[in-house]
Amino acid sequence: MLRTLDLPPAGQPRSGASVAAVLTDPGRLQELLAPLGVEVVVPERQLVDYKEALVMALIGVLRWREENNIFASVTGASRDSINGAVWIGQEA
């Protein structure tokens, strides 16, 4: 189940702070989720970069094959779509 968090930054009273601010501080996020038995693990930067490169390559291959590479179930769009441009090295 997906739940929305509305938590203030550490040391500040509850006032509707942005969840994005909490997510940028792994220590604060761990502090908030510890009572729920959730452990926050921050991977090494190299691993994050590698996974991002794999996803970008997959999106590129799907685009090259003219298959949907943007999914409504992930983006909230009304339908799946094909996005991106393929440069084949010729002058326009």
PDB file of N, CA, C and O in Angstrom, chain B, residues numbered from 101:
ATOM      1  N   MET B 101       0.840  -1.172   0.000  1.00  0.00           N
ATOM      2  CA  MET B 101       0.000   0.000   0.000  1.00  0.00           C
ATOM      3  C   MET B 101       0.888   1.239   0.000  1.00  0.00           C
ATOM      4  O   MET B 101       1.848   1.313   0.768  1.00  0.00           O
ATOM      5  N   LEU B 102       0.583   2.197  -0.839  1.00  0.00           N
ATOM      6  CA  LEU B 102       1.325   3.439  -0.923  1.00  0.00           C
ATOM      7  C   LEU B 102       0.686   4.467  -0.008  1.00  0.00           C
ATOM      8  O   LEU B 102      -0.517   4.720  -0.070  1.00  0.00           O
ATOM      9  N   ARG B 103       1.523   5.056   0.849  1.00  0.00           N
ATOM     10  CA  ARG B 103       1.025   6.090   1.748  1.00  0.00           C
ATOM     11  C   ARG B 103       1.841   7.353   1.562  1.00  0.00           C
ATOM     12  O   ARG B 103       3.049   7.278   1.338  1.00  0.00           O
ATOM     13  N   THR B 104       1.217   8.493   1.648  1.00  0.00           N
ATOM     14  CA  THR B 104       1.891   9.765   1.522  1.00  0.00           C
ATOM     15  C   THR B 104       2.362  10.227   2.887  1.00  0.00           C
ATOM     16  O   THR B 104       1.610  10.187   3.861  1.00  0.00           O
ATOM     17  N   LEU B 105       3.619  10.670   2.953  1.00  0.00           N
ATOM     18  CA  LEU B 105       4.168  11.202   4.191  1.00  0.00           C
ATOM     19  C   LEU B 105       4.133  12.716   4.135  1.00  0.00           C
ATOM     20  O   LEU B 105       4.446  13.304   3.101  1.00  0.00           O
ATOM     21  N   ASP B 106       3.768  13.335   5.200  1.00  0.00           N
ATOM     22  CA  ASP B 106       3.776  14.788   5.311  1.00  0.00           C
ATOM     23  C   ASP B 106       4.496  15.111   6.615  1.00  0.00           C
ATOM     24  O   ASP B 106       3.874  15.316   7.657  1.00  0.00           O
ATOM     25  N   LEU B 107       5.834  15.152   6.528  1.00  0.00           N
ATOM     26  CA  LEU B 107       6.638  15.263   7.732  1.00  0.00           C
ATOM     27  C   LEU B 107       7.504  16.513   7.689  1.00  0.00           C
ATOM     28  O   LEU B 107       7.995  16.885   6.623  1.00  0.00           O
ATOM     29  N   PRO B 108       7.699  17.167   8.831  1.00  0.00           N
ATOM     30  CA  PRO B 108       8.542  18.359   8.874  1.00  0.00           C
ATOM     31  C   PRO B 108      10.016  17.978   8.931  1.00  0.00           C
ATOM     32  O   PRO B 108      10.343  16.855   9.315  1.00  0.00           O
ATOM     33  N   PRO B 109      10.920  18.897   8.553  1.00  0.00           N
ATOM     34  CA  PRO B 109      12.350  18.652   8.710  1.00  0.00           C
ATOM     35  C   PRO B 109      12.685  18.471  10.192  1.00  0.00           C
ATOM     36  O   PRO B 109      11.938  18.909  11.065  1.00  0.00           O
ATOM     37  N   ALA B 110      13.799  17.830  10.456  1.00  0.00           N
ATOM     38  CA  ALA B 110      14.209  17.575  11.841  1.00  0.00           C
ATOM     39  C   ALA B 110      14.275  18.866  12.636  1.00  0.00           C
ATOM     40  O   ALA B 110      14.817  19.866  12.166  1.00  0.00           O
ATOM     41  N   GLY B 111      13.728  18.844  13.830  1.00  0.00           N
ATOM     42  CA  GLY B 111      13.790  19.982  14.731  1.00  0.00           C
ATOM     43  C   GLY B 111      12.779  21.081  14.474  1.00  0.00           C
ATOM     44  O   GLY B 111      12.806  22.109  15.150  1.00  0.00           O
ATOM     45  N   GLN B 112      11.890  20.890  13.513  1.00  0.00           N
ATOM     46  CA  GLN B 112      10.889  21.916  13.225  1.00  0.00           C
ATOM     47  C   GLN B 112       9.497  21.374  13.519  1.00  0.00           C
ATOM     48  O   GLN B 112       9.248  20.176  13.379  1.00  0.00           O
ATOM     49  N   PRO B 113       8.593  22.255  13.927  1.00  0.00           N
ATOM     50  CA  PRO B 113       7.230  21.800  14.216  1.00  0.00           C
ATOM     51  C   PRO B 113       6.525  21.354  12.942  1.00  0.00           C
ATOM     52  O   PRO B 113       6.850  21.807  11.845  1.00  0.00           O
ATOM     53  N   ARG B 114       5.571  20.476  13.103  1.00  0.00           N
ATOM     54  CA  ARG B 114       4.799  19.954  11.969  1.00  0.00           C
ATOM     55  C   ARG B 114       3.999  21.089  11.334  1.00  0.00           C
ATOM     56  O   ARG B 114       3.188  21.738  11.995  1.00  0.00           O
ATOM     57  N   SER B 115       4.239  21.320  10.035  1.00  0.00           N
ATOM     58  CA  SER B 115       3.537  22.407   9.356  1.00  0.00           C
ATOM     59  C   SER B 115       3.283  22.113   7.888  1.00  0.00           C
ATOM     60  O   SER B 115       3.076  23.043   7.108  1.00  0.00           O
ATOM     61  N   GLY B 116       3.292  20.850   7.489  1.00  0.00           N
ATOM     62  CA  GLY B 116       3.036  20.505   6.094  1.00  0.00           C
ATOM     63  C   GLY B 116       4.276  20.581   5.224  1.00  0.00           C
ATOM     64  O   GLY B 116       4.177  20.982   4.065  1.00  0.00           O
ATOM     65  N   ALA B 117       5.438  20.213   5.739  1.00  0.00           N
ATOM     66  CA  ALA B 117       6.688  20.265   4.978  1.00  0.00           C
ATOM     67  C   ALA B 117       6.657  19.280   3.815  1.00  0.00           C
ATOM     68  O   ALA B 117       5.934  18.284   3.847  1.00  0.00           O
ATOM     69  N   SER B 118       7.430  19.566   2.818  1.00  0.00           N
ATOM     70  CA  SER B 118       7.488  18.727   1.621  1.00  0.00           C
ATOM     71  C   SER B 118       8.162  17.389   1.910  1.00  0.00           C
ATOM     72  O   SER B 118       9.160  17.328   2.627  1.00  0.00           O
ATOM     73  N   VAL B 119       7.610  16.329   1.348  1.00  0.00           N
ATOM     74  CA  VAL B 119       8.208  14.997   1.490  1.00  0.00           C
ATOM     75  C   VAL B 119       9.563  14.971   0.792  1.00  0.00           C
ATOM     76  O   VAL B 119      10.466  14.260   1.232  1.00  0.00           O
ATOM     77  N   ALA B 120       9.718  15.731  -0.282  1.00  0.00           N
ATOM     78  CA  ALA B 120      10.984  15.756  -1.007  1.00  0.00           C
ATOM     79  C   ALA B 120      12.132  16.169  -0.092  1.00  0.00           C
ATOM     80  O   ALA B 120      13.238  15.642  -0.217  1.00  0.00           O
ATOM     81  N   ALA B 121      11.891  17.092   0.812  1.00  0.00           N
ATOM     82  CA  ALA B 121      12.926  17.526   1.743  1.00  0.00           C
ATOM     83  C   ALA B 121      13.355  16.381   2.650  1.00  0.00           C
ATOM     84  O   ALA B 121      14.536  16.264   2.978  1.00  0.00           O
ATOM     85  N   VAL B 122      12.431  15.550   3.051  1.00  0.00           N
ATOM     86  CA  VAL B 122      12.745  14.406   3.906  1.00  0.00           C
ATOM     87  C   VAL B 122      13.550  13.379   3.126  1.00  0.00           C
ATOM     88  O   VAL B 122      14.486  12.789   3.665  1.00  0.00           O
ATOM     89  N   LEU B 123      13.201  13.160   1.870  1.00  0.00           N
ATOM     90  CA  LEU B 123      13.850  12.136   1.073  1.00  0.00           C
ATOM     91  C   LEU B 123      15.279  12.488   0.682  1.00  0.00           C
ATOM     92  O   LEU B 123      16.042  11.601   0.301  1.00  0.00           O
ATOM     93  N   THR B 124      15.657  13.750   0.764  1.00  0.00           N
ATOM     94  CA  THR B 124      17.021  14.135   0.424  1.00  0.00           C
ATOM     95  C   THR B 124      17.981  13.911   1.579  1.00  0.00           C
ATOM     96  O   THR B 124      19.192  14.038   1.397  1.00  0.00           O
ATOM     97  N   ASP B 125      17.486  13.588   2.743  1.00  0.00           N
ATOM     98  CA  ASP B 125      18.326  13.349   3.919  1.00  0.00           C
ATOM     99  C   ASP B 125      18.099  11.922   4.406  1.00  0.00           C
ATOM    100  O   ASP B 125      17.150  11.664   5.147  1.00  0.00           O
ATOM    101  N   PRO B 126      18.975  10.979   3.990  1.00  0.00           N
ATOM    102  CA  PRO B 126      18.774   9.578   4.377  1.00  0.00           C
ATOM    103  C   PRO B 126      18.742   9.372   5.883  1.00  0.00           C
ATOM    104  O   PRO B 126      18.026   8.498   6.371  1.00  0.00           O
ATOM    105  N   GLY B 127      19.501  10.158   6.620  1.00  0.00           N
ATOM    106  CA  GLY B 127      19.499  10.037   8.080  1.00  0.00           C
ATOM    107  C   GLY B 127      18.142  10.387   8.659  1.00  0.00           C
ATOM    108  O   GLY B 127      17.642   9.693   9.543  1.00  0.00           O
ATOM    109  N   ARG B 128      17.555  11.446   8.172  1.00  0.00           N
ATOM    110  CA  ARG B 128      16.232  11.871   8.634  1.00  0.00           C
ATOM    111  C   ARG B 128      15.176  10.846   8.240  1.00  0.00           C
ATOM    112  O   ARG B 128      14.276  10.539   9.023  1.00  0.00           O
ATOM    113  N   LEU B 129      15.287  10.327   7.040  1.00  0.00           N
ATOM    114  CA  LEU B 129      14.343   9.321   6.572  1.00  0.00           C
ATOM    115  C   LEU B 129      14.442   8.070   7.430  1.00  0.00           C
ATOM    116  O   LEU B 129      13.421   7.494   7.806  1.00  0.00           O
ATOM    117  N   GLN B 130      15.667   7.642   7.747  1.00  0.00           N
ATOM    118  CA  GLN B 130      15.864   6.471   8.608  1.00  0.00           C
ATOM    119  C   GLN B 130      15.248   6.714   9.975  1.00  0.00           C
ATOM    120  O   GLN B 130      14.606   5.827  10.539  1.00  0.00           O
ATOM    121  N   GLU B 131      15.439   7.901  10.501  1.00  0.00           N
ATOM    122  CA  GLU B 131      14.881   8.255  11.814  1.00  0.00           C
ATOM    123  C   GLU B 131      13.353   8.146  11.813  1.00  0.00           C
ATOM    124  O   GLU B 131      12.760   7.669  12.781  1.00  0.00           O
ATOM    125  N   LEU B 132      12.732   8.581  10.742  1.00  0.00           N
ATOM    126  CA  LEU B 132      11.276   8.563  10.664  1.00  0.00           C
ATOM    127  C   LEU B 132      10.710   7.166  10.431  1.00  0.00           C
ATOM    128  O   LEU B 132       9.618   6.848  10.903  1.00  0.00           O
ATOM    129  N   LEU B 133      11.458   6.328   9.700  1.00  0.00           N
ATOM    130  CA  LEU B 133      10.951   5.007   9.361  1.00  0.00           C
ATOM    131  C   LEU B 133      11.375   3.916  10.341  1.00  0.00           C
ATOM    132  O   LEU B 133      10.817   2.819  10.308  1.00  0.00           O
ATOM    133  N   ALA B 134      12.338   4.186  11.202  1.00  0.00           N
ATOM    134  CA  ALA B 134      12.823   3.186  12.160  1.00  0.00           C
ATOM    135  C   ALA B 134      11.707   2.608  13.033  1.00  0.00           C
ATOM    136  O   ALA B 134      11.682   1.396  13.244  1.00  0.00           O
ATOM    137  N   PRO B 135      10.786   3.423  13.546  1.00  0.00           N
ATOM    138  CA  PRO B 135       9.706   2.858  14.369  1.00  0.00           C
ATOM    139  C   PRO B 135       8.818   1.870  13.602  1.00  0.00           C
ATOM    140  O   PRO B 135       8.133   1.046  14.208  1.00  0.00           O
ATOM    141  N   LEU B 136       8.836   1.959  12.274  1.00  0.00           N
ATOM    142  CA  LEU B 136       8.038   1.046  11.455  1.00  0.00           C
ATOM    143  C   LEU B 136       8.818  -0.204  11.071  1.00  0.00           C
ATOM    144  O   LEU B 136       8.295  -1.076  10.376  1.00  0.00           O
ATOM    145  N   GLY B 137      10.076  -0.296  11.525  1.00  0.00           N
ATOM    146  CA  GLY B 137      10.909  -1.442  11.202  1.00  0.00           C
ATOM    147  C   GLY B 137      11.498  -1.389   9.802  1.00  0.00           C
ATOM    148  O   GLY B 137      11.846  -2.426   9.237  1.00  0.00           O
ATOM    149  N   VAL B 138      11.614  -0.181   9.229  1.00  0.00           N
ATOM    150  CA  VAL B 138      12.142  -0.015   7.882  1.00  0.00           C
ATOM    151  C   VAL B 138      13.574   0.507   7.982  1.00  0.00           C
ATOM    152  O   VAL B 138      13.842   1.488   8.676  1.00  0.00           O
ATOM    153  N   GLU B 139      14.490  -0.163   7.278  1.00  0.00           N
ATOM    154  CA  GLU B 139      15.881   0.263   7.252  1.00  0.00           C
ATOM    155  C   GLU B 139      16.151   0.953   5.923  1.00  0.00           C
ATOM    156  O   GLU B 139      15.799   0.425   4.869  1.00  0.00           O
ATOM    157  N   VAL B 140      16.771   2.123   5.961  1.00  0.00           N
ATOM    158  CA  VAL B 140      17.116   2.868   4.758  1.00  0.00           C
ATOM    159  C   VAL B 140      18.564   2.542   4.405  1.00  0.00           C
ATOM    160  O   VAL B 140      19.471   2.749   5.211  1.00  0.00           O
ATOM    161  N   VAL B 141      18.771   2.029   3.188  1.00  0.00           N
ATOM    162  CA  VAL B 141      20.114   1.702   2.714  1.00  0.00           C
ATOM    163  C   VAL B 141      20.409   2.598   1.521  1.00  0.00           C
ATOM    164  O   VAL B 141      19.679   2.588   0.529  1.00  0.00           O
ATOM    165  N   VAL B 142      21.479   3.370   1.621  1.00  0.00           N
ATOM    166  CA  VAL B 142      21.877   4.263   0.532  1.00  0.00           C
ATOM    167  C   VAL B 142      23.003   3.574  -0.234  1.00  0.00           C
ATOM    168  O   VAL B 142      24.086   3.364   0.314  1.00  0.00           O
ATOM    169  N   PRO B 143      22.756   3.218  -1.504  1.00  0.00           N
ATOM    170  CA  PRO B 143      23.779   2.514  -2.288  1.00  0.00           C
ATOM    171  C   PRO B 143      24.931   3.444  -2.677  1.00  0.00           C
ATOM    172  O   PRO B 143      24.820   4.667  -2.596  1.00  0.00           O
ATOM    173  N   GLU B 144      26.038   2.831  -3.100  1.00  0.00           N
ATOM    174  CA  GLU B 144      27.177   3.615  -3.567  1.00  0.00           C
ATOM    175  C   GLU B 144      26.808   4.341  -4.853  1.00  0.00           C
ATOM    176  O   GLU B 144      25.984   3.862  -5.632  1.00  0.00           O
ATOM    177  N   ARG B 145      27.419   5.490  -5.070  1.00  0.00           N
ATOM    178  CA  ARG B 145      27.117   6.317  -6.238  1.00  0.00           C
ATOM    179  C   ARG B 145      27.353   5.549  -7.545  1.00  0.00           C
ATOM    180  O   ARG B 145      26.586   5.698  -8.496  1.00  0.00           O
ATOM    181  N   GLN B 146      28.406   4.735  -7.595  1.00  0.00           N
ATOM    182  CA  GLN B 146      28.723   3.973  -8.804  1.00  0.00           C
ATOM    183  C   GLN B 146      27.577   3.029  -9.171  1.00  0.00           C
ATOM    184  O   GLN B 146      27.255   2.880 -10.350  1.00  0.00           O
ATOM    185  N   LEU B 147      26.966   2.398  -8.185  1.00  0.00           N
ATOM    186  CA  LEU B 147      25.849   1.496  -8.444  1.00  0.00           C
ATOM    187  C   LEU B 147      24.646   2.258  -8.988  1.00  0.00           C
ATOM    188  O   LEU B 147      23.987   1.803  -9.923  1.00  0.00           O
ATOM    189  N   VAL B 148      24.364   3.407  -8.407  1.00  0.00           N
ATOM    190  CA  VAL B 148      23.244   4.231  -8.875  1.00  0.00           C
ATOM    191  C   VAL B 148      23.474   4.663 -10.321  1.00  0.00           C
ATOM    192  O   VAL B 148      22.560   4.593 -11.143  1.00  0.00           O
ATOM    193  N   ASP B 149      24.690   5.108 -10.633  1.00  0.00           N
ATOM    194  CA  ASP B 149      25.008   5.539 -11.998  1.00  0.00           C
ATOM    195  C   ASP B 149      24.881   4.379 -12.986  1.00  0.00           C
ATOM    196  O   ASP B 149      24.377   4.556 -14.095  1.00  0.00           O
ATOM    197  N   TYR B 150      25.341   3.190 -12.579  1.00  0.00           N
ATOM    198  CA  TYR B 150      25.268   2.013 -13.437  1.00  0.00           C
ATOM    199  C   TYR B 150      23.814   1.659 -13.751  1.00  0.00           C
ATOM    200  O   TYR B 150      23.468   1.404 -14.904  1.00  0.00           O
ATOM    201  N   LYS B 151      22.968   1.644 -12.723  1.00  0.00           N
ATOM    202  CA  LYS B 151      21.562   1.303 -12.927  1.00  0.00           C
ATOM    203  C   LYS B 151      20.870   2.354 -13.798  1.00  0.00           C
ATOM    204  O   LYS B 151      20.023   2.018 -14.626  1.00  0.00           O
ATOM    205  N   GLU B 152      21.229   3.610 -13.612  1.00  0.00           N
ATOM    206  CA  GLU B 152      20.642   4.663 -14.437  1.00  0.00           C
ATOM    207  C   GLU B 152      21.045   4.478 -15.903  1.00  0.00           C
ATOM    208  O   GLU B 152      20.227   4.662 -16.804  1.00  0.00           O
ATOM    209  N   ALA B 153      22.299   4.118 -16.134  1.00  0.00           N
ATOM    210  CA  ALA B 153      22.769   3.892 -17.502  1.00  0.00           C
ATOM    211  C   ALA B 153      22.026   2.716 -18.140  1.00  0.00           C
ATOM    212  O   ALA B 153      21.687   2.772 -19.322  1.00  0.00           O
ATOM    213  N   LEU B 154      21.771   1.652 -17.374  1.00  0.00           N
ATOM    214  CA  LEU B 154      21.023   0.512 -17.907  1.00  0.00           C
ATOM    215  C   LEU B 154      19.608   0.905 -18.299  1.00  0.00           C
ATOM    216  O   LEU B 154      19.112   0.493 -19.347  1.00  0.00           O
ATOM    217  N   VAL B 155      18.965   1.692 -17.467  1.00  0.00           N
ATOM    218  CA  VAL B 155      17.591   2.127 -17.762  1.00  0.00           C
ATOM    219  C   VAL B 155      17.569   3.010 -19.012  1.00  0.00           C
ATOM    220  O   VAL B 155      16.693   2.856 -19.863  1.00  0.00           O
ATOM    221  N   MET B 156      18.525   3.932 -19.125  1.00  0.00           N
ATOM    222  CA  MET B 156      18.582   4.795 -20.303  1.00  0.00           C
ATOM    223  C   MET B 156      18.833   3.977 -21.567  1.00  0.00           C
ATOM    224  O   MET B 156      18.262   4.265 -22.619  1.00  0.00           O
ATOM    225  N   ALA B 157      19.687   2.957 -21.466  1.00  0.00           N
ATOM    226  CA  ALA B 157      19.942   2.083 -22.624  1.00  0.00           C
ATOM    227  C   ALA B 157      18.677   1.335 -23.018  1.00  0.00           C
ATOM    228  O   ALA B 157      18.377   1.216 -24.205  1.00  0.00           O
ATOM    229  N   LEU B 158      17.939   0.833 -22.050  1.00  0.00           N
ATOM    230  CA  LEU B 158      16.687   0.132 -22.336  1.00  0.00           C
ATOM    231  C   LEU B 158      15.683   1.060 -23.020  1.00  0.00           C
ATOM    232  O   LEU B 158      15.037   0.677 -23.995  1.00  0.00           O
ATOM    233  N   ILE B 159      15.559   2.273 -22.505  1.00  0.00           N
ATOM    234  CA  ILE B 159      14.644   3.241 -23.122  1.00  0.00           C
ATOM    235  C   ILE B 159      15.066   3.511 -24.568  1.00  0.00           C
ATOM    236  O   ILE B 159      14.218   3.613 -25.454  1.00  0.00           O
ATOM    237  N   GLY B 160      16.380   3.627 -24.807  1.00  0.00           N
ATOM    238  CA  GLY B 160      16.879   3.859 -26.154  1.00  0.00           C
ATOM    239  C   GLY B 160      16.593   2.701 -27.091  1.00  0.00           C
ATOM    240  O   GLY B 160      16.181   2.914 -28.231  1.00  0.00           O
ATOM    241  N   VAL B 161      16.804   1.477 -26.624  1.00  0.00           N
ATOM    242  CA  VAL B 161      16.534   0.293 -27.446  1.00  0.00           C
ATOM    243  C   VAL B 161      15.047   0.197 -27.771  1.00  0.00           C
ATOM    244  O   VAL B 161      14.677  -0.092 -28.909  1.00  0.00           O
ATOM    245  N   LEU B 162      14.201   0.435 -26.781  1.00  0.00           N
ATOM    246  CA  LEU B 162      12.754   0.400 -27.037  1.00  0.00           C
ATOM    247  C   LEU B 162      12.367   1.457 -28.064  1.00  0.00           C
ATOM    248  O   LEU B 162      11.525   1.203 -28.925  1.00  0.00           O
ATOM    249  N   ARG B 163      12.972   2.643 -27.981  1.00  0.00           N
ATOM    250  CA  ARG B 163      12.678   3.706 -28.947  1.00  0.00           C
ATOM    251  C   ARG B 163      13.125   3.285 -30.339  1.00  0.00           C
ATOM    252  O   ARG B 163      12.388   3.464 -31.309  1.00  0.00           O
ATOM    253  N   TRP B 164      14.339   2.722 -30.444  1.00  0.00           N
ATOM    254  CA  TRP B 164      14.882   2.282 -31.728  1.00  0.00           C
ATOM    255  C   TRP B 164      13.963   1.246 -32.374  1.00  0.00           C
ATOM    256  O   TRP B 164      13.785   1.237 -33.592  1.00  0.00           O
ATOM    257  N   ARG B 165      13.382   0.373 -31.549  1.00  0.00           N
ATOM    258  CA  ARG B 165      12.492  -0.678 -32.047  1.00  0.00           C
ATOM    259  C   ARG B 165      11.056  -0.184 -32.224  1.00  0.00           C
ATOM    260  O   ARG B 165      10.170  -0.955 -32.592  1.00  0.00           O
ATOM    261  N   GLU B 166      10.834   1.108 -31.958  1.00  0.00           N
ATOM    262  CA  GLU B 166       9.516   1.736 -32.061  1.00  0.00           C
ATOM    263  C   GLU B 166       8.483   1.059 -31.166  1.00  0.00           C
ATOM    264  O   GLU B 166       7.334   0.852 -31.555  1.00  0.00           O
ATOM    265  N   GLU B 167       8.924   0.720 -29.959  1.00  0.00           N
ATOM    266  CA  GLU B 167       8.046   0.152 -28.943  1.00  0.00           C
ATOM    267  C   GLU B 167       7.817   1.201 -27.860  1.00  0.00           C
ATOM    268  O   GLU B 167       8.628   2.110 -27.683  1.00  0.00           O
ATOM    269  N   ASN B 168       6.719   1.069 -27.146  1.00  0.00           N
ATOM    270  CA  ASN B 168       6.450   2.009 -26.058  1.00  0.00           C
ATOM    271  C   ASN B 168       7.605   2.003 -25.066  1.00  0.00           C
ATOM    272  O   ASN B 168       8.055   0.948 -24.618  1.00  0.00           O
ATOM    273  N   ASN B 169       8.080   3.213 -24.730  1.00  0.00           N
ATOM    274  CA  ASN B 169       9.129   3.322 -23.729  1.00  0.00           C
ATOM    275  C   ASN B 169       8.740   4.238 -22.567  1.00  0.00           C
ATOM    276  O   ASN B 169       9.530   4.460 -21.650  1.00  0.00           O
ATOM    277  N   ILE B 170       7.539   4.758 -22.615  1.00  0.00           N
ATOM    278  CA  ILE B 170       6.979   5.549 -21.519  1.00  0.00           C
ATOM    279  C   ILE B 170       5.638   4.914 -21.177  1.00  0.00           C
ATOM    280  O   ILE B 170       4.761   4.793 -22.031  1.00  0.00           O
ATOM    281  N   PHE B 171       5.490   4.513 -19.932  1.00  0.00           N
ATOM    282  CA  PHE B 171       4.332   3.721 -19.541  1.00  0.00           C
ATOM    283  C   PHE B 171       3.377   4.497 -18.651  1.00  0.00           C
ATOM    284  O   PHE B 171       3.782   5.097 -17.655  1.00  0.00           O
ATOM    285  N   ALA B 172       2.104   4.478 -19.022  1.00  0.00           N
ATOM    286  CA  ALA B 172       1.071   5.192 -18.269  1.00  0.00           C
ATOM    287  C   ALA B 172       1.015   4.721 -16.822  1.00  0.00           C
ATOM    288  O   ALA B 172       0.743   5.520 -15.925  1.00  0.00           O
ATOM    289  N   SER B 173       1.264   3.454 -16.582  1.00  0.00           N
ATOM    290  CA  SER B 173       1.190   2.914 -15.219  1.00  0.00           C
ATOM    291  C   SER B 173       2.263   3.508 -14.315  1.00  0.00           C
ATOM    292  O   SER B 173       2.127   3.483 -13.092  1.00  0.00           O
ATOM    293  N   VAL B 174       3.335   4.045 -14.910  1.00  0.00           N
ATOM    294  CA  VAL B 174       4.422   4.628 -14.128  1.00  0.00           C
ATOM    295  C   VAL B 174       4.303   6.147 -14.061  1.00  0.00           C
ATOM    296  O   VAL B 174       4.537   6.748 -13.012  1.00  0.00           O
ATOM    297  N   THR B 175       3.934   6.767 -15.193  1.00  0.00           N
ATOM    298  CA  THR B 175       3.941   8.227 -15.280  1.00  0.00           C
ATOM    299  C   THR B 175       2.624   8.880 -14.909  1.00  0.00           C
ATOM    300  O   THR B 175       2.580  10.074 -14.611  1.00  0.00           O
ATOM    301  N   GLY B 176       1.544   8.100 -14.926  1.00  0.00           N
ATOM    302  CA  GLY B 176       0.232   8.686 -14.677  1.00  0.00           C
ATOM    303  C   GLY B 176      -0.406   9.253 -15.933  1.00  0.00           C
ATOM    304  O   GLY B 176      -1.477   9.856 -15.865  1.00  0.00           O
ATOM    305  N   ALA B 177       0.241   9.067 -17.084  1.00  0.00           N
ATOM    306  CA  ALA B 177      -0.315   9.546 -18.349  1.00  0.00           C
ATOM    307  C   ALA B 177      -1.562   8.735 -18.701  1.00  0.00           C
ATOM    308  O   ALA B 177      -1.815   7.681 -18.119  1.00  0.00           O
ATOM    309  N   SER B 178      -2.319   9.233 -19.642  1.00  0.00           N
ATOM    310  CA  SER B 178      -3.548   8.541 -20.030  1.00  0.00           C
ATOM    311  C   SER B 178      -3.279   7.308 -20.896  1.00  0.00           C
ATOM    312  O   SER B 178      -4.138   6.434 -21.013  1.00  0.00           O
ATOM    313  N   ARG B 179      -2.074   7.232 -21.512  1.00  0.00           N
ATOM    314  CA  ARG B 179      -1.740   6.064 -22.331  1.00  0.00           C
ATOM    315  C   ARG B 179      -0.222   5.929 -22.448  1.00  0.00           C
ATOM    316  O   ARG B 179       0.522   6.879 -22.205  1.00  0.00           O
ATOM    317  N   ASP B 180       0.216   4.734 -22.824  1.00  0.00           N
ATOM    318  CA  ASP B 180       1.633   4.496 -23.086  1.00  0.00           C
ATOM    319  C   ASP B 180       2.039   5.267 -24.332  1.00  0.00           C
ATOM    320  O   ASP B 180       1.198   5.568 -25.179  1.00  0.00           O
ATOM    321  N   SER B 181       3.336   5.592 -24.451  1.00  0.00           N
ATOM    322  CA  SER B 181       3.784   6.317 -25.629  1.00  0.00           C
ATOM    323  C   SER B 181       5.241   5.991 -25.947  1.00  0.00           C
ATOM    324  O   SER B 181       5.952   5.373 -25.154  1.00  0.00           O
ATOM    325  N   ILE B 182       5.659   6.429 -27.130  1.00  0.00           N
ATOM    326  CA  ILE B 182       7.046   6.290 -27.568  1.00  0.00           C
ATOM    327  C   ILE B 182       7.637   7.686 -27.556  1.00  0.00           C
ATOM    328  O   ILE B 182       7.112   8.588 -28.208  1.00  0.00           O
ATOM    329  N   ASN B 183       8.727   7.875 -26.818  1.00  0.00           N
ATOM    330  CA  ASN B 183       9.351   9.192 -26.706  1.00  0.00           C
ATOM    331  C   ASN B 183      10.827   9.110 -27.027  1.00  0.00           C
ATOM    332  O   ASN B 183      11.448   8.059 -26.877  1.00  0.00           O
ATOM    333  N   GLY B 184      11.383  10.218 -27.468  1.00  0.00           N
ATOM    334  CA  GLY B 184      12.800  10.302 -27.770  1.00  0.00           C
ATOM    335  C   GLY B 184      13.051  10.427 -29.251  1.00  0.00           C
ATOM    336  O   GLY B 184      12.169  10.172 -30.072  1.00  0.00           O
ATOM    337  N   ALA B 185      14.258  10.820 -29.582  1.00  0.00           N
ATOM    338  CA  ALA B 185      14.664  10.958 -30.976  1.00  0.00           C
ATOM    339  C   ALA B 185      15.857  10.051 -31.220  1.00  0.00           C
ATOM    340  O   ALA B 185      16.685   9.849 -30.332  1.00  0.00           O
ATOM    341  N   VAL B 186      15.940   9.510 -32.413  1.00  0.00           N
ATOM    342  CA  VAL B 186      17.059   8.650 -32.787  1.00  0.00           C
ATOM    343  C   VAL B 186      17.915   9.402 -33.795  1.00  0.00           C
ATOM    344  O   VAL B 186      17.443   9.758 -34.875  1.00  0.00           O
ATOM    345  N   TRP B 187      19.169   9.642 -33.442  1.00  0.00           N
ATOM    346  CA  TRP B 187      20.097  10.321 -34.329  1.00  0.00           C
ATOM    347  C   TRP B 187      20.923   9.248 -35.018  1.00  0.00           C
ATOM    348  O   TRP B 187      21.603   8.467 -34.353  1.00  0.00           O
ATOM    349  N   ILE B 188      20.871   9.202 -36.347  1.00  0.00           N
ATOM    350  CA  ILE B 188      21.598   8.165 -37.077  1.00  0.00           C
ATOM    351  C   ILE B 188      22.827   8.721 -37.790  1.00  0.00           C
ATOM    352  O   ILE B 188      23.440   8.035 -38.608  1.00  0.00           O
ATOM    353  N   GLY B 189      23.184   9.966 -37.477  1.00  0.00           N
ATOM    354  CA  GLY B 189      24.435  10.524 -37.977  1.00  0.00           C
ATOM    355  C   GLY B 189      24.394  11.188 -39.329  1.00  0.00           C
ATOM    356  O   GLY B 189      25.455  11.492 -39.875  1.00  0.00           O
ATOM    357  N   GLN B 190      23.249  11.428 -39.893  1.00  0.00           N
ATOM    358  CA  GLN B 190      23.143  12.104 -41.177  1.00  0.00           C
ATOM    359  C   GLN B 190      22.661  13.520 -40.964  1.00  0.00           C
ATOM    360  O   GLN B 190      21.917  13.808 -40.027  1.00  0.00           O
ATOM    361  N   GLU B 191      23.099  14.403 -41.853  1.00  0.00           N
ATOM    362  CA  GLU B 191      22.669  15.792 -41.773  1.00  0.00           C
ATOM    363  C   GLU B 191      21.189  15.899 -42.100  1.00  0.00           C
ATOM    364  O   GLU B 191      20.678  15.153 -42.935  1.00  0.00           O
ATOM    365  N   ALA B 192      20.515  16.807 -41.457  1.00  0.00           N
ATOM    366  CA  ALA B 192      19.087  16.982 -41.676  1.00  0.00           C
ATOM    367  C   ALA B 192      18.794  17.678 -42.976  1.00  0.00           C
ATOM    368  O   ALA B 192      17.630  17.902 -43.308  1.00  0.00           O
TER     369      ALA B 192
END
